[in-house]
Structures are given as C-alpha cells and as structure tokens.
C-alpha cells in the first residue's frame, strides 16, 4: 500500500501468533507487565533462489510471519509464493497481506488458504482486505463499489470463506489448524468494528481514503487518529504496517526528510507506529513507547527493514 501523504492489546508468548519477539520489560501505566514485540515481513518473490533464501533467512532471524501482498496483475500470486516458502521453512507463519476480497471468490480463497495450511503443516494465516485499487476490479469485469459497498462485500467474503474453512465447510482440503487465524487489514471504521468481533488479528496501515490514482492514500498518522483506530479494534491484537524503517545515526533528519516526502507533520511521524527511524536503540525505545501508549507490539515491515529488524531481534536474545 503506497503512501501519498487506547485500548490496550496484550500479546504474550503463549498466544496464537507467538514468534520472534523483543521484550518490553517493566510495567505499563496500569501496573501490568508489558508484552513482547514481534515482527512480520511483507515481501514478494523476484527469483526462485532469492525468494527461498529470503524465507529461510526470515525464519532464522526470528520473524514471526512472512506475508505476500495481493495485487493481481502487478505482483506475484501470494499463495503460490507462500507454498514455495512453506517447503523450505518449518516455523514461520505464512499468509497473504492481504487478499483482495473484491477479486477473489470465497470458495477459491478458502481452498487456497486450506491448501497452504496443509502444505505448511498448519502455519497459514488468512489475510483479507476490501480491495482499494480500481484497476483490479476492472480487470475482472467488475465496477468498484463505493466505500460502503466494498466493506459490505469484504465482510460477506470473510464470513463465507471462514465458514468454508470450518469443519462444516469444504470437503477437501481440510486445514490442519482447527481455526485458521483471520487477519483483517484496513482502516475503515466499520470494517475495524467488524474485525474487532470476528478477526484474530487486525492489520493497521495508517492509510485512509484512496486517492484518484487508485494506489496512493491519505494518511491517518496523527495521534488522535491512531487513538481512534486502536479503540475500534476493541482489544484485539493490532499489527502496524511500517511504511518507513530506517536505521540511521540522525533520526531527526530522517523524520524531517520523510515528513516532507509524504507531506505530513514531523511530530506525527515521530509519535506514530507506522514510521520507525533512528539508531537501533532509538527504534527499540520507540517500540516500547508504542506498546505502552497503544498496546501495539506487532509490526509488519518490508525487505529494506530486514537487516535492522534482524539486529533488533538478535540483541533481544
């Protein structure tokens, strides 16, 4: 998702998505022990060898999940890529981030997710979003609905596909997991309310209204906007999709430059969970602040962040 411009969520090592984590030692304002910080990697294959090396490396480094985006016609097919990654890994979770409900039929989605769960030995995550890119709807002969129509459709697809993944659903294939975790990605208020009651994990990108080009978005990175998103999550674990991760000795200059690039307020970037810039110690400190303020302890990053996240995870061991 390219960029144009609380309620406390606990996550401990015994929960469904436990993986590579960084301890947030100490206690929060409520006197509770803080949770752990974990990372997922969102990436796409560029070559066979490179993709398999990336999957193995992500697992070895301690990434909890490997995600593949779903933009038919402009990136790799997620479930093909994830099945290949499953063959060379044994622990890392695998999922689409997120499948486009606008162009994916529930039965085919459920079949893909169930098959991935089988070939990965029970590591699939079912990621789903409303589908914001007009060209993808047009490519399958559909007119992209308005926002309400897209949210209605996404919820209907989620309900149908998850029903098919249960014991009373498809005859074959049957998932290994009793319940494949559902990850809903998006920022729409109604979708977040639905996800609070039905999803296992909510992916927050901090992105709002889709702009005229169908790809870029307005941002929702102000602290009050993050407050509202977390409140809508209703206590469900939230995972922030990091739009910029940069290890640098001059974090101030990094934030200033990125603020100009996306036409945002620098103070908002410094506070929000969608931008992590600074030394490793400064980034680790911000992660603790984000967990303390918003209960956000899960972060999805892209390949430029691999080296920095690997160093953070190694330091926490």
C-alpha contacts under 8 A as a table, 3 or more apart, distances in Angstrom:
res1	aa1	res2	aa2	distance
1	X	205	X	7.95
1	X	215	X	7.06
1	X	216	X	7.13
2	X	215	X	6.55
2	X	216	X	5.33
2	X	217	X	7.12
3	X	207	X	7.38
3	X	216	X	5.22
3	X	217	X	5.49
3	X	218	X	7.13
3	X	219	X	7.18
3	X	243	X	7.63
3	X	262	X	7.04
4	X	216	X	5.06
4	X	217	X	5.20
4	X	218	X	5.90
4	X	219	X	7.30
4	X	262	X	5.71
4	X	263	X	7.88
5	X	217	X	6.93
5	X	218	X	5.54
5	X	219	X	5.86
5	X	261	X	7.54
5	X	262	X	3.90
5	X	263	X	5.02
5	X	264	X	6.16
6	X	227	X	5.62
6	X	228	X	7.74
6	X	230	X	5.80
6	X	231	X	5.45
6	X	293	X	7.28
6	X	294	X	5.49
6	X	295	X	7.65
7	X	230	X	5.91
7	X	231	X	5.25
7	X	233	X	7.82
7	X	234	X	6.74
7	X	235	X	5.83
7	X	294	X	6.53
7	X	295	X	7.09
8	X	235	X	6.08
8	X	293	X	7.98
8	X	294	X	5.92
8	X	295	X	4.51
8	X	296	X	7.86
9	X	235	X	5.12
9	X	236	X	6.09
9	X	237	X	5.27
9	X	238	X	7.17
9	X	294	X	7.51
9	X	295	X	4.65
9	X	296	X	6.59
10	X	34	X	7.73
10	X	35	X	5.96
10	X	237	X	6.86
10	X	295	X	6.51
11	X	15	X	6.64
11	X	35	X	5.44
11	X	36	X	6.40
11	X	237	X	6.99
11	X	297	X	7.13
12	X	15	X	5.75
12	X	18	X	7.02
12	X	35	X	5.51
12	X	36	X	6.05
13	X	18	X	4.97
13	X	19	X	7.29
13	X	36	X	7.38
14	X	18	X	6.28
15	X	18	X	5.59
17	X	64	X	7.27
17	X	93	X	7.94
18	X	21	X	7.78
18	X	38	X	7.92
18	X	64	X	6.91
19	X	38	X	6.70
19	X	62	X	6.79
19	X	63	X	6.75
19	X	64	X	4.35
19	X	65	X	7.84
19	X	92	X	7.59
20	X	37	X	7.96
20	X	38	X	5.46
20	X	39	X	6.77
20	X	61	X	7.88
20	X	62	X	4.24
20	X	63	X	5.19
20	X	64	X	5.19
20	X	313	X	6.97
21	X	36	X	5.54
21	X	37	X	4.84
21	X	38	X	4.26
21	X	39	X	7.22
21	X	62	X	7.53
21	X	64	X	7.96
21	X	313	X	6.78
21	X	316	X	7.73
22	X	36	X	5.35
22	X	37	X	4.66
22	X	38	X	6.35
22	X	312	X	7.67
22	X	313	X	6.32
22	X	316	X	5.53
23	X	34	X	7.94
23	X	35	X	6.81
23	X	36	X	4.69
23	X	37	X	6.30
23	X	316	X	7.03
24	X	34	X	5.60
24	X	35	X	6.02
24	X	36	X	5.65
24	X	37	X	6.98
24	X	288	X	5.78
24	X	291	X	7.78
25	X	33	X	7.37
25	X	34	X	6.30
26	X	33	X	6.13
26	X	34	X	6.41
27	X	30	X	7.57
27	X	31	X	5.27
27	X	32	X	5.16
27	X	33	X	4.53
27	X	34	X	5.50
28	X	31	X	5.26
28	X	32	X	5.53
28	X	33	X	6.51
28	X	34	X	6.15
28	X	292	X	5.70
29	X	32	X	7.42
29	X	292	X	7.48
34	X	291	X	7.54
34	X	292	X	7.46
35	X	291	X	7.73
35	X	297	X	7.08
36	X	297	X	6.20
37	X	287	X	7.55
37	X	297	X	4.42
37	X	298	X	5.63
37	X	299	X	7.76
38	X	63	X	7.15
38	X	64	X	6.51
38	X	297	X	6.39
38	X	298	X	4.97
38	X	299	X	6.39
39	X	63	X	5.31
39	X	64	X	5.78
39	X	65	X	7.19
39	X	298	X	5.88
39	X	299	X	4.92
39	X	300	X	5.62
39	X	301	X	7.17
39	X	309	X	7.71
40	X	63	X	5.46
40	X	64	X	5.39
40	X	65	X	4.50
40	X	66	X	5.80
40	X	67	X	7.14
40	X	298	X	7.76
40	X	299	X	6.21
40	X	300	X	4.45
40	X	301	X	6.26
41	X	58	X	7.51
41	X	63	X	6.81
41	X	65	X	6.24
41	X	66	X	4.93
41	X	67	X	5.91
41	X	300	X	5.54
41	X	301	X	5.10
41	X	302	X	5.64
41	X	303	X	7.06
41	X	306	X	7.89
42	X	66	X	5.99
42	X	67	X	4.46
42	X	68	X	5.53
42	X	69	X	6.98
42	X	97	X	7.28
42	X	300	X	6.54
42	X	301	X	5.96
42	X	302	X	5.05
42	X	303	X	7.23
43	X	66	X	7.48
43	X	67	X	6.32
43	X	68	X	5.41
43	X	69	X	7.21
43	X	302	X	6.01
43	X	303	X	6.33
44	X	51	X	7.62
44	X	68	X	5.74
44	X	69	X	7.26
44	X	75	X	7.21
44	X	76	X	6.37
44	X	81	X	7.70
45	X	48	X	7.09
45	X	50	X	7.16
45	X	51	X	4.94
45	X	76	X	6.82
45	X	81	X	6.87
46	X	50	X	6.78
46	X	51	X	6.65
47	X	50	X	5.23
47	X	51	X	5.94
48	X	51	X	5.37
48	X	52	X	6.35
49	X	52	X	5.32
49	X	53	X	6.08
50	X	53	X	5.12
50	X	54	X	6.05
51	X	54	X	5.03
51	X	55	X	6.24
51	X	85	X	7.48
52	X	55	X	5.13
52	X	56	X	6.21
52	X	84	X	7.30
52	X	85	X	5.96
52	X	88	X	6.77
53	X	56	X	5.21
53	X	57	X	5.91
54	X	57	X	5.01
54	X	58	X	5.97
55	X	58	X	5.21
55	X	59	X	6.35
55	X	66	X	7.30
55	X	85	X	5.67
55	X	88	X	7.37
55	X	89	X	6.97
56	X	59	X	5.29
56	X	60	X	6.17
56	X	85	X	7.80
56	X	88	X	6.42
56	X	89	X	5.92
57	X	60	X	5.04
57	X	61	X	5.99
58	X	61	X	5.16
58	X	62	X	6.37
58	X	63	X	5.38
58	X	66	X	7.56
58	X	92	X	7.98
58	X	306	X	7.92
59	X	62	X	5.29
59	X	63	X	5.57
59	X	64	X	7.28
59	X	89	X	6.95
59	X	91	X	6.93
59	X	92	X	5.52
60	X	63	X	7.62
61	X	310	X	5.50
61	X	313	X	7.12
61	X	314	X	7.45
62	X	310	X	7.39
62	X	313	X	6.66
63	X	66	X	7.45
63	X	92	X	6.98
64	X	92	X	5.50
64	X	93	X	6.27
65	X	92	X	5.21
65	X	93	X	4.34
65	X	94	X	5.70
65	X	95	X	7.58
66	X	92	X	6.75
66	X	93	X	6.10
66	X	94	X	5.04
66	X	95	X	6.57
67	X	82	X	7.87
67	X	94	X	5.93
67	X	95	X	4.97
67	X	96	X	5.28
67	X	97	X	5.48
68	X	78	X	5.22
68	X	81	X	7.57
68	X	82	X	7.29
68	X	95	X	6.61
68	X	96	X	4.89
68	X	97	X	5.57
68	X	98	X	7.53
69	X	75	X	7.66
69	X	78	X	6.47
69	X	96	X	5.69
69	X	97	X	4.70
69	X	98	X	5.59
69	X	99	X	7.07
70	X	75	X	7.05
70	X	76	X	7.52
70	X	77	X	6.76
70	X	78	X	6.06
70	X	96	X	6.62
70	X	97	X	6.69
70	X	98	X	5.87
70	X	99	X	5.13
70	X	100	X	6.25
71	X	74	X	5.70
71	X	75	X	5.71
71	X	76	X	7.79
71	X	100	X	7.29
71	X	136	X	7.25
72	X	75	X	6.17
72	X	76	X	7.36
72	X	77	X	6.89
72	X	136	X	6.62
73	X	76	X	7.95
73	X	136	X	7.64
76	X	81	X	7.16
77	X	80	X	5.77
77	X	81	X	6.46
78	X	81	X	5.26
78	X	82	X	6.04
78	X	95	X	7.88
78	X	96	X	5.89
79	X	82	X	4.94
79	X	83	X	5.98
79	X	95	X	7.81
79	X	96	X	7.21
79	X	112	X	6.55
79	X	113	X	7.65
79	X	116	X	7.01
80	X	83	X	5.27
80	X	84	X	6.47
81	X	84	X	5.25
81	X	85	X	6.37
82	X	85	X	4.92
82	X	86	X	6.09
82	X	94	X	6.27
82	X	95	X	7.04
82	X	116	X	7.37
83	X	86	X	4.97
83	X	87	X	6.60
83	X	116	X	5.97
83	X	119	X	6.81
83	X	120	X	7.21
84	X	87	X	5.40
84	X	88	X	7.24
85	X	88	X	5.60
85	X	89	X	6.38
86	X	89	X	5.30
86	X	90	X	7.02
86	X	94	X	7.53
86	X	116	X	7.99
86	X	119	X	6.76
86	X	120	X	4.97
87	X	90	X	7.93
87	X	119	X	7.54
87	X	120	X	7.10
89	X	92	X	6.74
90	X	120	X	7.38
90	X	121	X	7.99
91	X	123	X	7.45
92	X	123	X	7.10
93	X	123	X	4.77
93	X	124	X	5.98
93	X	125	X	6.83
94	X	123	X	5.98
94	X	124	X	4.98
94	X	125	X	5.81
95	X	98	X	7.90
95	X	124	X	5.66
95	X	125	X	4.49
95	X	126	X	5.88
95	X	127	X	6.18
96	X	99	X	5.62
96	X	125	X	7.25
96	X	126	X	6.62
96	X	127	X	5.12
96	X	128	X	7.46
97	X	127	X	5.34
97	X	128	X	6.95
97	X	185	X	7.41
98	X	127	X	4.67
98	X	128	X	4.67
98	X	129	X	5.56
98	X	183	X	8.00
98	X	184	X	7.60
98	X	185	X	6.43
99	X	104	X	7.45
99	X	127	X	5.83
99	X	128	X	4.60
99	X	129	X	5.99
99	X	131	X	7.97
100	X	103	X	5.87
100	X	104	X	6.16
100	X	128	X	6.25
100	X	129	X	5.49
100	X	130	X	6.03
100	X	131	X	4.74
101	X	104	X	5.24
101	X	105	X	7.37
101	X	128	X	6.42
101	X	129	X	5.91
101	X	130	X	5.33
101	X	131	X	5.96
101	X	153	X	7.17
101	X	154	X	5.30
101	X	157	X	6.31
101	X	158	X	7.90
102	X	130	X	6.27
102	X	131	X	5.38
102	X	137	X	6.45
102	X	144	X	7.90
102	X	150	X	7.25
102	X	153	X	7.16
102	X	154	X	7.06
103	X	131	X	7.82
103	X	136	X	7.02
103	X	137	X	6.21
103	X	140	X	6.74
104	X	108	X	7.02
104	X	109	X	6.37
105	X	108	X	5.44
105	X	109	X	6.11
105	X	157	X	7.35
106	X	109	X	5.04
106	X	110	X	6.02
106	X	157	X	5.43
106	X	158	X	7.43
106	X	160	X	5.98
106	X	161	X	4.71
107	X	110	X	5.16
107	X	111	X	6.13
107	X	160	X	7.87
107	X	161	X	6.25
107	X	164	X	7.22
108	X	111	X	5.01
108	X	112	X	6.11
109	X	112	X	5.14
109	X	113	X	6.12
109	X	161	X	6.61
110	X	113	X	5.15
110	X	114	X	5.94
110	X	161	X	5.14
110	X	162	X	7.10
110	X	164	X	6.29
110	X	165	X	6.03
111	X	114	X	5.18
111	X	115	X	6.00
111	X	172	X	8.00
111	X	173	X	6.80
112	X	115	X	5.17
112	X	116	X	6.12
113	X	116	X	5.09
113	X	117	X	6.16
113	X	124	X	6.64
113	X	125	X	7.55
113	X	126	X	6.37
113	X	175	X	7.93
114	X	117	X	5.00
114	X	118	X	6.29
114	X	124	X	7.77
114	X	165	X	6.84
114	X	173	X	6.01
114	X	174	X	6.06
114	X	175	X	4.67
114	X	176	X	7.85
115	X	118	X	5.05
115	X	119	X	6.25
115	X	173	X	6.17
115	X	174	X	7.75
115	X	175	X	7.02
116	X	119	X	5.27
116	X	120	X	5.91
116	X	123	X	7.86
116	X	124	X	5.97
117	X	120	X	5.25
117	X	121	X	5.95
117	X	122	X	4.64
117	X	123	X	5.64
117	X	124	X	4.68
117	X	175	X	5.46
117	X	176	X	5.96
117	X	177	X	7.26
117	X	180	X	7.91
118	X	121	X	5.28
118	X	122	X	6.07
118	X	173	X	7.76
118	X	174	X	7.55
118	X	175	X	5.81
118	X	176	X	5.73
119	X	122	X	7.77
120	X	123	X	5.52
120	X	124	X	7.00
121	X	176	X	6.53
122	X	175	X	7.08
122	X	176	X	4.86
122	X	177	X	5.26
123	X	177	X	7.85
124	X	180	X	6.51
124	X	181	X	7.55
125	X	180	X	6.06
125	X	181	X	5.24
125	X	182	X	6.27
125	X	183	X	6.93
126	X	180	X	6.60
126	X	181	X	6.01
126	X	182	X	4.83
126	X	183	X	5.83
127	X	182	X	5.99
127	X	183	X	4.45
127	X	184	X	5.80
127	X	185	X	7.10
128	X	154	X	7.73
128	X	158	X	7.21
128	X	182	X	7.73
128	X	183	X	6.31
128	X	184	X	5.15
128	X	185	X	6.17
129	X	154	X	6.53
129	X	184	X	5.96
129	X	185	X	5.14
129	X	186	X	6.21
130	X	150	X	5.64
130	X	151	X	5.87
130	X	153	X	7.34
130	X	154	X	4.95
130	X	186	X	7.46
131	X	150	X	7.30
132	X	210	X	6.81
132	X	214	X	6.88
132	X	215	X	7.51
133	X	136	X	5.75
133	X	137	X	7.15
133	X	214	X	4.94
133	X	215	X	5.95
134	X	137	X	5.35
134	X	138	X	6.27
134	X	143	X	7.86
134	X	144	X	5.91
134	X	214	X	5.84
135	X	138	X	4.98
135	X	139	X	6.00
135	X	214	X	7.60
136	X	139	X	5.10
136	X	140	X	6.81
137	X	140	X	5.59
137	X	141	X	6.52
137	X	142	X	5.06
137	X	143	X	6.09
137	X	144	X	5.68
138	X	141	X	4.96
138	X	142	X	5.20
138	X	143	X	6.07
138	X	144	X	7.34
139	X	142	X	7.41
144	X	150	X	7.49
145	X	148	X	7.61
145	X	149	X	5.08
145	X	150	X	5.64
146	X	149	X	5.20
146	X	150	X	6.20
147	X	150	X	5.16
147	X	151	X	6.22
148	X	151	X	5.16
148	X	152	X	6.07
149	X	152	X	5.08
149	X	153	X	6.11
150	X	153	X	5.08
150	X	154	X	6.06
151	X	154	X	5.01
151	X	155	X	6.15
151	X	190	X	7.55
151	X	191	X	6.31
152	X	155	X	5.34
152	X	156	X	6.23
153	X	156	X	5.07
153	X	157	X	6.14
154	X	157	X	5.13
154	X	158	X	6.08
155	X	158	X	5.04
155	X	159	X	6.10
155	X	191	X	7.56
155	X	194	X	7.80
156	X	159	X	5.22
156	X	160	X	6.13
157	X	160	X	5.17
157	X	161	X	5.92
158	X	161	X	5.31
158	X	162	X	5.95
159	X	162	X	5.40
159	X	163	X	6.06
160	X	163	X	5.17
160	X	164	X	6.34
161	X	164	X	5.08
161	X	165	X	6.38
162	X	165	X	4.99
162	X	166	X	6.65
162	X	182	X	7.98
163	X	166	X	5.43
163	X	168	X	7.41
163	X	169	X	5.87
164	X	167	X	7.80
164	X	168	X	6.90
164	X	169	X	3.68
164	X	170	X	5.32
165	X	168	X	7.87
165	X	169	X	5.61
165	X	170	X	6.70
165	X	174	X	7.27
165	X	175	X	6.92
165	X	179	X	7.64
165	X	180	X	7.50
166	X	169	X	5.23
166	X	170	X	7.80
166	X	178	X	7.47
166	X	179	X	6.99
167	X	170	X	7.73
167	X	174	X	7.82
170	X	173	X	6.99
170	X	174	X	7.19
171	X	174	X	6.89
175	X	178	X	7.08
175	X	179	X	7.98
175	X	180	X	7.39
177	X	180	X	5.68
181	X	199	X	7.46
181	X	200	X	5.64
181	X	201	X	7.55
182	X	199	X	5.07
182	X	200	X	5.23
182	X	201	X	6.43
183	X	199	X	5.92
183	X	200	X	6.05
183	X	201	X	4.71
183	X	202	X	5.55
183	X	203	X	6.69
184	X	195	X	6.34
184	X	199	X	6.35
184	X	201	X	6.56
184	X	202	X	5.03
184	X	203	X	5.93
185	X	202	X	5.85
185	X	203	X	4.28
185	X	204	X	6.16
185	X	205	X	7.63
186	X	191	X	7.23
186	X	192	X	7.26
186	X	202	X	7.90
186	X	203	X	6.42
186	X	204	X	5.95
186	X	205	X	6.75
186	X	207	X	7.81
187	X	191	X	7.32
187	X	192	X	6.64
187	X	204	X	6.34
187	X	205	X	7.09
187	X	206	X	6.75
187	X	207	X	6.51
187	X	208	X	6.28
187	X	229	X	7.23
188	X	191	X	5.31
188	X	192	X	6.15
188	X	208	X	7.53
189	X	192	X	5.14
189	X	193	X	6.25
189	X	229	X	7.52
189	X	232	X	6.90
190	X	193	X	5.13
190	X	194	X	6.30
191	X	194	X	5.08
191	X	195	X	6.05
192	X	195	X	4.91
192	X	196	X	6.05
192	X	202	X	7.64
192	X	229	X	7.65
192	X	232	X	5.82
192	X	233	X	5.90
193	X	196	X	5.11
193	X	197	X	6.86
193	X	232	X	5.55
193	X	233	X	6.45
193	X	234	X	7.50
194	X	197	X	5.47
194	X	198	X	6.31
194	X	199	X	7.91
195	X	198	X	4.98
195	X	199	X	4.74
195	X	200	X	7.96
195	X	201	X	8.00
195	X	202	X	6.80
195	X	233	X	7.14
196	X	199	X	6.21
196	X	202	X	7.78
196	X	232	X	7.05
196	X	233	X	4.93
196	X	234	X	5.34
196	X	235	X	7.33
196	X	236	X	5.87
197	X	234	X	7.90
199	X	202	X	6.80
199	X	236	X	7.90
200	X	236	X	6.94
200	X	237	X	7.25
201	X	236	X	6.43
201	X	237	X	5.28
201	X	238	X	5.94
201	X	239	X	7.19
202	X	233	X	7.21
202	X	236	X	7.06
202	X	237	X	6.31
202	X	238	X	4.75
202	X	239	X	6.09
203	X	238	X	5.84
203	X	239	X	4.81
203	X	240	X	6.05
203	X	241	X	6.92
204	X	207	X	7.93
204	X	238	X	6.67
204	X	239	X	5.89
204	X	240	X	4.87
204	X	241	X	6.04
205	X	240	X	5.87
205	X	241	X	4.81
205	X	242	X	7.25
205	X	243	X	7.83
205	X	274	X	7.04
206	X	219	X	5.82
206	X	220	X	4.88
206	X	221	X	5.79
206	X	226	X	7.57
206	X	240	X	7.78
206	X	241	X	7.75
206	X	274	X	6.79
207	X	217	X	5.84
207	X	218	X	5.86
207	X	219	X	4.52
207	X	220	X	5.54
207	X	221	X	7.93
208	X	217	X	5.83
208	X	218	X	5.02
208	X	219	X	5.44
208	X	220	X	5.97
209	X	217	X	5.55
209	X	218	X	5.45
209	X	219	X	7.92
210	X	213	X	7.95
210	X	214	X	6.00
210	X	215	X	6.68
210	X	216	X	6.00
210	X	217	X	4.46
210	X	218	X	6.61
211	X	214	X	5.71
211	X	215	X	6.83
211	X	216	X	5.55
211	X	217	X	5.27
211	X	218	X	6.98
212	X	215	X	7.90
212	X	216	X	7.95
213	X	216	X	6.62
220	X	225	X	5.77
220	X	226	X	7.07
221	X	225	X	6.30
221	X	226	X	6.32
221	X	268	X	6.05
221	X	269	X	6.85
221	X	272	X	5.83
221	X	274	X	7.47
222	X	225	X	5.19
222	X	226	X	6.34
222	X	268	X	5.15
222	X	269	X	7.89
222	X	272	X	6.96
223	X	226	X	5.05
223	X	227	X	6.06
223	X	268	X	6.67
223	X	271	X	7.02
223	X	272	X	6.54
224	X	227	X	4.89
224	X	228	X	6.27
225	X	228	X	5.09
225	X	229	X	6.32
226	X	229	X	5.06
226	X	230	X	6.14
226	X	272	X	7.41
227	X	230	X	5.32
227	X	231	X	6.14
227	X	294	X	7.37
228	X	231	X	5.10
228	X	232	X	6.25
229	X	232	X	5.14
229	X	233	X	6.44
230	X	233	X	5.06
230	X	234	X	7.11
230	X	235	X	7.75
230	X	238	X	7.54
230	X	294	X	6.93
231	X	234	X	5.60
231	X	235	X	7.51
233	X	236	X	5.50
233	X	237	X	7.64
233	X	238	X	7.17
237	X	296	X	7.51
237	X	298	X	7.99
238	X	296	X	6.10
238	X	297	X	7.77
238	X	298	X	6.75
239	X	296	X	6.68
239	X	297	X	7.20
239	X	298	X	4.62
239	X	299	X	5.19
239	X	300	X	6.72
240	X	273	X	6.30
240	X	274	X	6.19
240	X	296	X	7.35
240	X	298	X	6.41
240	X	299	X	4.82
240	X	300	X	6.07
241	X	274	X	6.06
241	X	299	X	5.91
241	X	300	X	4.68
241	X	301	X	6.19
242	X	245	X	6.67
242	X	273	X	7.02
242	X	274	X	4.27
242	X	275	X	5.64
242	X	276	X	7.24
242	X	299	X	6.64
242	X	300	X	5.96
242	X	301	X	5.29
242	X	302	X	7.70
243	X	274	X	5.56
243	X	275	X	5.85
243	X	301	X	7.43
244	X	274	X	7.02
244	X	275	X	4.94
244	X	276	X	6.21
244	X	277	X	7.40
245	X	275	X	6.13
245	X	276	X	4.80
245	X	277	X	5.68
245	X	301	X	7.47
245	X	304	X	7.35
245	X	305	X	5.61
246	X	254	X	7.69
246	X	276	X	6.41
246	X	277	X	4.69
246	X	278	X	6.50
246	X	305	X	6.97
246	X	308	X	7.79
247	X	251	X	7.92
247	X	277	X	5.84
247	X	278	X	5.15
247	X	279	X	5.32
247	X	280	X	6.46
247	X	308	X	6.45
248	X	251	X	5.93
248	X	254	X	7.51
248	X	277	X	6.89
248	X	278	X	4.90
248	X	279	X	5.24
249	X	278	X	6.07
249	X	279	X	5.40
250	X	253	X	5.55
250	X	254	X	6.43
250	X	278	X	6.26
250	X	279	X	7.62
251	X	254	X	4.89
251	X	255	X	6.12
251	X	277	X	5.46
251	X	278	X	3.98
251	X	279	X	6.96
252	X	255	X	5.29
252	X	256	X	6.11
252	X	278	X	7.62
253	X	256	X	5.01
253	X	257	X	6.06
254	X	257	X	5.28
254	X	258	X	6.22
254	X	277	X	6.40
254	X	278	X	7.42
255	X	258	X	5.22
255	X	259	X	5.96
255	X	266	X	6.18
255	X	269	X	6.78
255	X	270	X	6.82
255	X	277	X	6.65
256	X	259	X	5.15
256	X	260	X	6.44
256	X	266	X	5.87
257	X	260	X	5.30
257	X	261	X	6.28
258	X	261	X	4.83
258	X	262	X	6.22
259	X	262	X	5.46
259	X	263	X	5.58
259	X	264	X	4.87
259	X	265	X	5.97
259	X	266	X	5.17
259	X	269	X	7.03
260	X	263	X	4.90
260	X	264	X	6.58
261	X	264	X	7.95
264	X	268	X	7.35
264	X	269	X	7.51
265	X	268	X	5.36
265	X	269	X	6.72
266	X	269	X	5.18
266	X	270	X	6.31
267	X	270	X	5.11
267	X	271	X	6.34
268	X	271	X	5.27
268	X	272	X	5.91
269	X	272	X	5.28
269	X	273	X	7.99
269	X	274	X	7.51
269	X	275	X	6.00
270	X	275	X	7.22
270	X	276	X	7.82
272	X	275	X	6.47
272	X	290	X	7.78
273	X	276	X	7.22
273	X	290	X	6.53
273	X	296	X	7.85
276	X	283	X	6.08
276	X	286	X	7.72
277	X	282	X	7.87
277	X	283	X	6.40
278	X	281	X	7.81
278	X	282	X	5.51
278	X	283	X	5.81
279	X	282	X	5.03
279	X	283	X	6.14
280	X	283	X	5.11
280	X	284	X	6.06
280	X	308	X	7.24
280	X	311	X	7.90
280	X	312	X	6.77
281	X	284	X	5.05
281	X	285	X	6.11
282	X	285	X	5.02
282	X	286	X	6.23
283	X	286	X	5.03
283	X	287	X	6.21
284	X	287	X	5.06
284	X	288	X	6.45
284	X	312	X	7.44
285	X	288	X	5.17
285	X	289	X	6.37
286	X	289	X	4.89
286	X	290	X	6.11
287	X	290	X	5.10
287	X	291	X	6.24
287	X	297	X	7.34
288	X	291	X	5.18
288	X	292	X	6.11
289	X	292	X	5.02
289	X	293	X	6.03
290	X	293	X	5.21
290	X	294	X	5.67
290	X	295	X	6.60
290	X	296	X	5.84
290	X	297	X	7.36
291	X	294	X	5.56
291	X	295	X	4.21
291	X	296	X	4.70
291	X	297	X	5.38
292	X	295	X	5.78
292	X	296	X	7.92
293	X	296	X	7.97
296	X	299	X	7.94
301	X	305	X	6.21
301	X	306	X	7.82
302	X	305	X	5.81
302	X	306	X	7.21
303	X	306	X	5.25
304	X	307	X	7.33
305	X	308	X	5.44
305	X	309	X	6.00
306	X	309	X	5.28
306	X	310	X	5.89
307	X	310	X	5.15
307	X	311	X	6.28
308	X	311	X	5.15
308	X	312	X	6.33
309	X	312	X	4.95
309	X	313	X	6.12
310	X	313	X	5.17
310	X	314	X	6.03
311	X	314	X	5.06
311	X	315	X	6.10
312	X	315	X	5.21
312	X	316	X	6.39
313	X	316	X	5.14
313	X	317	X	6.59
314	X	317	X	5.40
